[in-house]
């Protein structure tokens, strides 16, 4: 598998600024408002918890989106 195929990018929807984050090569990427615990840090004004969710990459190329215990909810929009 090529290196580009292993990288993970995350793009926020336009109403949240459309910012693109990445590339991330680790197996887990954490998203939230805490800049010490999270790889992607968003303002709490966006409604995110200190550690909101994580994306876990699977060996077969699949991914799991998991809410943290602090998250009020997560939404995944796919094109």
C-alpha positions as CSV (number, residue, x, y, z in Angstrom):
1,X,0.0,0.0,0.0
2,X,1.4,3.4,-1.0
3,X,2.2,6.0,1.7
4,X,-0.6,8.3,0.5
5,X,-3.2,5.5,1.0
6,X,-2.2,5.3,4.7
7,X,-2.7,9.0,5.4
8,X,-5.9,10.3,6.9
9,X,-7.3,13.8,6.3
10,X,-10.3,15.4,7.9
11,X,-12.2,18.3,6.4
12,X,-14.8,20.3,8.4
13,X,-18.1,21.1,6.7
14,X,-18.4,24.7,5.3
15,X,-20.5,25.9,8.3
16,X,-17.6,25.0,10.6
17,X,-15.0,26.8,8.4
18,X,-14.2,24.0,5.9
19,X,-10.7,23.6,7.4
20,X,-8.7,20.6,6.3
21,X,-6.6,18.8,8.9
22,X,-4.0,16.2,8.2
23,X,-2.3,14.2,7.2
24,X,-2.3,11.8,10.1
25,X,-0.5,8.5,9.9
26,X,-1.2,7.0,13.3
27,X,-3.9,4.4,14.0
28,X,-5.9,6.8,16.2
29,X,-6.8,10.5,15.7
30,X,-8.5,12.3,18.6
31,X,-10.7,15.4,18.1
32,X,-11.9,17.9,20.7
33,X,-11.3,21.2,22.5
34,X,-8.3,20.1,24.7
35,X,-5.0,20.9,22.9
36,X,-3.1,18.5,25.2
37,X,-5.2,15.4,24.5
38,X,-6.3,15.9,20.9
39,X,-4.7,15.9,17.5
40,X,-7.4,18.1,16.0
41,X,-8.4,21.0,18.3
42,X,-11.7,22.9,17.8
43,X,-13.2,25.7,19.8
44,X,-15.7,24.7,22.4
45,X,-18.0,27.3,20.8
46,X,-18.5,24.6,18.0
47,X,-20.2,22.4,20.6
48,X,-17.3,20.0,21.1
49,X,-16.3,18.4,24.3
50,X,-12.7,18.4,25.6
51,X,-12.2,15.0,24.0
52,X,-15.1,14.6,21.7
53,X,-14.4,11.6,19.5
54,X,-11.7,9.6,17.9
55,X,-11.1,7.9,14.5
56,X,-9.6,4.5,14.7
57,X,-8.0,3.1,11.6
58,X,-8.4,-0.7,11.1
59,X,-5.9,-3.0,9.5
60,X,-8.2,-3.8,6.6
61,X,-8.4,-0.1,5.7
62,X,-11.7,0.5,7.4
63,X,-12.2,3.2,10.1
64,X,-14.3,3.5,13.3
65,X,-15.7,6.8,14.5
66,X,-16.2,6.5,18.3
67,X,-17.6,9.1,20.6
68,X,-15.9,9.8,23.9
69,X,-17.8,9.6,27.1
70,X,-17.8,13.4,27.2
71,X,-19.4,14.0,23.7
72,X,-23.0,15.1,23.5
73,X,-23.2,13.4,20.1
74,X,-21.3,13.0,16.8
75,X,-22.4,13.3,13.2
76,X,-20.7,11.9,10.2
77,X,-21.6,13.3,6.7
78,X,-20.2,11.4,3.8
79,X,-20.2,12.8,0.2
